Amino acid sequence: MKQSFATAQPRVSLLGNPSDIYGGFGLGFPIWNWQAKVFLDTSVSTSEEIPLLKAARKVFSQHHIVKKQFGLRFISDIPIQAGLAGSSALVMAALRVMGEAYGFQWTWKSLADATLTVEQRHLGIIAGPMDRWIQAQEEFLWMDFSGEKTEVLPIKTLPSLKILISPKPGRPSGSVHAPIMERWSSGDNEVKKVMDSYKPLVEQGRIALLAGDISKLAECIDRNFELRASLFTIHEEDQAMIDLCRRHGSAAKLCGSGGAVLALMKGKDEWTALEEEAKKKGIKVVEPQLFKEVP
């Protein structure tokens, strides 16, 4: 078995997170600034694998008989614990490379489900399907998580966006979600009310996006953050990035569970002042790369 590799991309949630864990709705897209790459290598010992890759190999063996011994190694430049789905990218890339090596054909849904199984059942991570649906399809998606439906949206409809990345890694997403999941499981009405609010919010954002109504989309982005903040404890560094964006006329929300913020300039203001202040604070500002580079 020759050495081979597969890749997976980080993703950005435009609207809807974290309602995917609770059967809600979402808008999100992959970005090509960074990448996770996993190699299938017979010269690598399985004892050298990180837990994510060990769990991915175990789940793959439930889909296909594995006869030869191999190890998995990885390279990833996706920012760590920045809420950009770096962990699920590693798992998905591992499942992809094993599928390719053994001639096993994943559908996008089976690949997304297997990735979620690795994280939920084998690693005990509290997570929803949003990241994996986007990463499996590699498209800008509208998603209905209870109805298990997706619609591909034109990526060119996205306005000018920036991603702010904190110099300090955010908290693991599982630990962020655990207290709210416990409340949800016990029937907490406040949690249910907030999660139900994401459905109309996502629909309003979708309509605004397709109509080119940047002002309304910005309102939806700000509202998404306020809904989250009404339930979740917002990390100090994350709140500081949100505040920075708003001081400079930008709507802002978390890209995922924390560590990175998505910003949309509301009016005709330029990004220069925001970028200059961010640089002074050690915050990296990146323009999301929305298209895959063609070799």
N, C-alpha and C positions, 0 to 999 in steps of 0.2 A: 504494500500500500504506500503510494508516494505521498510526500508532504503536500498538503493542500490547505487552502484557507477560505474563509467567508467573512463577510462584514455585516455590520448593522449600524444604523445612525441614531444619534440623539434626537429627541423631539421637544417641541415647545407646545404647551397648552395655551391656546388663544383664549378660550372660554370654557367653563364647565368644571374644571378641576376644583375640588376633589369629588364631585358627585358621581364619577364613574364607579367608585367602590360601592355606591348605594343605588345603582340602577338608574342613574341620571342621564344627562346629555352632555355633549362636548364638541368643541372645535379644536383641532390641533394639526400640526404639520411637522414633518421631519426637517432637519437642517443638515447641511453638508460641511460645516466648519470643522467638525471633528468626526472621528470614526472609531468604532471598536472592531478589531480584527482578531479572529481566533484561528489558530493553525492546528491541524491534525498532524501529529508528528510521532512516528514510531520510535524515534530516538529519545523521546521525553518520557520519563517515568510518571505513572499516574499519581505517585506519592508527592510529586511536585505541584500538582494542580491545586488551585484555590477552590474553596468550597462551592462557589458558583458553578465552576466547570465540572466538578465531580458530580454535582446534582444534575446538571444538564446531561451528562453521559448516562446517568442512571435512568432518567426519564426517556432518553432516546432508545435505550435498550428495551423499553416497554413497547416501543413502536416497531422495532426492527431487531432481528437477531444479530448480535455483534460477535463475530468469530475471531477477529484478530485483535491483538493487544495494541493499544495506541495511547498516546498522551495528548493532552490539549494545552497549548500555551497561547498567550494573548499579548497584543499590543493595543493600547487605547490611549488616546489623548483627550477623551471627553473629560471635562472638569469633574473632579471627584465631589460627590455629595452636593451638587449644585442644582438638583431638581431637574436634570436634563435626561433622565432615564438611562444613565450610564450602565447600571447593573443589568437591566433587562436587555440592553444592547449586547453585552457580553454573552448572556445566556442565549439570545437569539442567534448570534453569530456562531456559537458553538453548535446549536441544533442544525443550523444551515450547513455547516461544513461536514457534519456527520451524515446528514441526508445526502449531500452531494457525493461523498465518498462511497456510500453504500447504495446509491441509486434509488433512494427513498424520496418520493415527491411530496413535499408539504403543500397543502393549500394554505392561503394566507391565514384562514381561521384556525386550522389545526396547528400551525406554527405559533400563532399568538396564544392559543390555549395551552400548548405545551410549555411555552415560556412562562406563562402565569402559574402553571402547575409546579414548575421548578421552584419558583420564588415563594409561592404560598405554602405548598404541602411539604416541600423538602427543606426549605430554609426558614420557614415561619415568618415570612415577610407579609405584612398587611398591604395589599396592593389591589388595584382595579385593572380593567382591560384597556384603558385609554392608550397608554404608552405602547403596548404590544400590538394593538390594532394599527396604529400609525406606523410603527416600525416594520410590521409585516407587509403592509401595502405600500409603504414609502410614498404616500400621497397626502395632500391636504384634505382632511376628512371632517364631515359632519357625522356625529355618532349618536345613536340611540342605544344605550347600554341595556335597558330592560327588554327592548324589542330586538336586540342584536342586529341592528341595521346600520349601514354606513352609506354615505354618498360622497363621491369625490367632487371637490370644489376646485375651481381654477385658481392655481397658486398665484397667478398674476393679479388677482383681485386684492391681495394683501397690500396694505399701505406701507410706508417707510416705518420700519421697526428697529429697535435696538435691544440688545440683551446686556444687562449689567450683572457682572459676576463678582461676588464678594471675595475679598482676600482670605476670608476664613470659611472653611467648608461648613455647609449646613448640617443639620442633624439627619441621621438615617431616616428614610421615609416611613419605615415601619413603626419607629418609636413616635413619630409625629402623629400617625393615624390611630395608634392604639387606644388612647383615652376616648376619642370620639366614637370609634367602633364599639367600645364597651357601652357607651351611652346609647348608641343606636340599637344595639342588641337587647338592651333593657327596655326599649320602647320609649326613649326620651322624645317628647313631642317637639322640643325646640330644635333638636337635630333634624327631625323629619321635616319640619317647616322650612328650615334653611335649605336642605337638600332639594325639596320640592321647588324652591325658588329658582333653581338653576335651569329648569326646563324653559320657562318663558324668557329668561335672560339669554340663553343660548340662541333661541329662535329670533329674538330681537337683534342680537348681534349678527346672526346669519343674514337677516334681511338687510341690515345696515351695510354690511360688507358688500353684498351683491349689488346694492344700490349706490355704492360709493359714498355713503354717508359717514364720513370719518368722525364727525362730532358725536353722532349717536353710538358708533362703535366704541369710541373713547369712554363714553358714559358707561357702557356695558363692561368694559375692562376694569374701570374703577369700582363698579358695583360688585364685580366678581371678587375683588380683594376684600371689600367691606363684608361681604357674606362670609368669606373664610375667616376674617378677623373676629366675627361675632361668635365663632365657636373655638377656633384654634388659637393657641398662644403664638404670637408672632415673634420670632427671634429678633433680638435687638439690631443685628446687622441687616436683616431683611427690611425691618421698618425704616432704618436709616436710608436704604436705597430707594424705598417707596417715597419717602419724604423728599429726597433729593430730586427725584423725577417730577414730583408735583410742584416743587418750587420753580422748576423751569418749564412749566406749561405742558407737562406730559402726563398722560394716563399711565397707570402702572399696576401690575399684578405679579404674583409669583409665577415663574415658569412651571414649577412643580411644587415640591414640598418645602423648598427653601434653599437659599444659596445663590439663586439667580432670579433676576426680575426682568419681565418683559415690559418695554416702554413704547408708547405710541404718542407722538407729538400731536397735540390737539389742534393747534392753529398753524400759522405760517412761521412760527418761531423756528430758529435753526437749532441743531444739536450742539453747536460749539460750546456754549456756556455750560450745558449739562456735562459734556465730556471733560471739560477743563476742571470742573469741581470734582467729578468722579476720580480723575487722575490724581488729584491732590490727596484724595482719601484712600488711594490704593485700590480703587474699584476699576475693574477692567470693563470697557464698553466695546461691544462687538456688534457688527451688523450681521444678522443671520443670513447665511448663504442658502438660498431657497432652491437652487438648481444644482444637480449633479454635474460635475465637470466632465466633459467628454474628452477622452484621451486623444 
